[in-house]
Amino acid sequence: MRYVIGVVIVTVFLIWDLGYNDGRAINSTVMELKRLTSMVGA
């Protein structure tokens, strides 16, 4: 049940970000992950 609540919270956040925030949080997260993986050398 905890996993279902977590998935619902993440899904609602992603829908909100895409719908009302033009995906800014998603874009910044992806860019940060790319930067970190390039620092590690993967």
ZIMO-V927390 format. One record per residue. SS is DSSP state (A for helix, B for strand, O for the rest). PHI is phi as a letter, one per 40 degrees, with the letter a starting at -180 (999 if undefined). D_CENTER is the distance of its C-alpha to the mean C-alpha in Angstrom with 1 decimal. Layout:
SS | PHI | D_CENTER
SS | PHI | D_CENTER
This chain:
O | 999 | 21.7
A | c | 19.3
A | c | 16.9
A | c | 17.3
A | c | 16.6
A | c | 13.3
A | c | 12.3
A | c | 13.6
A | c | 11.8
A | c | 8.2
A | c | 9.8
A | c | 11.4
A | c | 8.6
A | c | 7.0
A | c | 10.7
A | c | 11.5
A | c | 9.1
A | c | 10.5
A | c | 13.9
A | b | 14.7
O | b | 12.6
O | f | 12.8
O | g | 9.1
A | c | 9.5
A | c | 6.5
A | c | 4.5
A | c | 7.8
A | c | 8.3
A | c | 5.7
A | c | 7.2
A | c | 10.5
A | c | 10.5
A | c | 10.1
A | c | 12.8
A | c | 14.9
A | c | 14.9
A | c | 15.9
A | c | 18.5
A | c | 19.8
A | c | 20.3
O | h | 21.9
O | c | 20.1
